[in-house]
């Protein structure tokens, strides 16, 4: 499906990021759905959720809908063709892009801002953000990573991440000028 979408959307000739809608389960064992219809049935039955949870332990989770909300899951349910979505703060979808797209910013290793900064950079370079109507992935539960634990427990880690975010915004402003102001404005309004 991805290969056909890449050809049909002429991805090699255009600046586009193909968004693969993300779902998740709290079950450690799951029969992966073979179709969108099967996935929607599992979603309606409550064995899958739209991706917005950050698991902390098997018994507690924190909801973070901003990361994938711009995907517009309600639209995806009935979509039959790819549709464009707009960048929003903290958007961090899983994407398929050309090899020559901007690389992840290496400042953001571990937990925090790797996908967010990548999508901001793609948006700054005027990549279209296109949601694929028949693609999906499922995040399975797992133990918290070492890096997310450091983020949660260390004020120093969070402070360093904030400094790196500010540097990243400054770099975007230098590279893209006034077009990058929307990212800084969005950050400040949060």
Protein Blocks (a to p, Z undefined) as FASTA:
>chain_A
ZZmmmmmnommmpccdddddddddfbfbdcddfbfklmmmmmmnopaccdfbdcfbfkbc
cddfklmmmnommlmmmpcbdcdddddehiacdddddfkbccddfklgceehklmmmmmm
mmmnopacdddfkbccddddddddfklmmmmmmmklmmmmmmmmmmmmmmmmmmnmmmlm
mmmmmmmmZZ
